[in-house]
């Protein structure tokens, strides 16, 4: 029981640390630093850092485990992050690329909200910090 409390306490501290850091992030590069810290803490930071190519492959891939109506990021966001997408209800989604929508990844709460919602829909789970870092690296490169 004490071991469980220690683990829970450690998780709470990690979450609080992320929340404090996330509240300070104001650019995609700062978000990437936060995901780097998280990936390193999870032992999942790739040698050579995050990869735009892995992010591109993730963005374009058809995933299993999520909702059948949303097997890919491209279901709503098109196959080009430079183009506007549409929700399934027809609402326009601004381009994902930083070059087209520079303020898209500057509000940490919104970034996390959309990663959480979209990853659950597409993957059936939350994205890992490594997946978020690769994805964001790709979007910054566009």
N, C-alpha and C positions, 0 to 999 in steps of 0.2 A: 504494500500500500504506500509506504514512504517512497519507494522507487517510482511508482506511478505519479505521485505528487511532484517529485523532482522533474520527471519527464514533462508533465503538464506545465510546470513552472517555467521550464526551459523553452517550451513551445510558446508560451505566453510572452516571454521576454523577446523571443525572435520576432513574433508578430508585432509587438509594440515597437521594436527597433525598426522593422520595415515600415510601419505606419509613420513613425517619426521621420524617417528618411524620405519616404514617398511624399510626405507633406511639403518637403523642401524642394523636390525635383521640379524643374521648370522648363526642361528641354528634353528632346529625345535622347540626347547624349547622357543626360543625368539619369534618365530612366534606365538606359543601358548599364550604367554603373551600378544601379540598384540590382538589376537582374544578374549582373556579374557577381556581386556579393552573395546573392541568394544561391546562385548556381555553385559557387565555391563552397558555401556552407553545406550544400546538399551533396558535395563531392561529384558534381555533374558539370563542372566547367570544362569545356573542350580545350585541348591543347591547341594553341593558335587563336583562341578567342572565338567569339561568335562569328557566324558565317552568313553572308548575304545569299550564297548559293544554297545552303541548307534551308534558309528562310524562304527562298523562292520555291524550293521543292515542297516544303511544308504547305505554303500558300496554295500551290497548284494541285497538290495530291488529293485523291479521293480517300477519305478516312472511313474507318469502320468503328462502330461503338456509339456513335452519336445518333441523332434523329435521322431517319431515312430521307426526309425532305431537305436536309442540309448536310450532305456528305463531304462538302468542300467549302473552303473560304470563298471560292469563286462562284458558289451558288448565288450569293448576293452581291459580291464585290467585283464580278467579271474576272476574266483571266488577266487583266492589266490593272495594276494598282494606280495607273495614271488616269483611268477612266472612272466616271461616277457609276455607282451600282444602284441596285434597287432592292428594298426589302420584299418579302413575299406578298406584302399588302400594297406594293407599288410606291412606297415612299422612297425618294431619292437619297442615296448615301453618297456623300462627298468622296472624292478619290482618296485612297489609302496612302498614296505616296506623299512623303514629306515635301517634295518639290511642288506639289499641287495644293496641298492643304497643310501649310507649315505649322499651324497651331494644333494639329490633331493629337499629337503625343506629348502635350505640355501640361495637362491636368492629370496628375497621378491617380486621383479617384476615378476619373472617367476611363483612363487607360485600363485600370484594374477591373472596373465594372464591365467593360466591353470584352476584355480577355476572358473574364470569368463566364459571362453569358455566352459568348460565341464558342469558346472552347468546349463548354458543356454541350452545346447544340451540335457542334461538328464532331467532336471526339468522344463525347459521353463522359468527360472528366475535365478537370482544370488543366491548363497547360503548365508545363514545367518551366522554371526560370530559364533553362536553356532554350526551350522552344520559343518563349517570349523574346529572348535576346536575339536568336537567329531571325525570327520574324521581323522584329523592329530594325535589325541591321539591314535586312532586305528593303524595308520601307524607307529607311534613311538614304539608301543608295539609289532610290528611284526619283 
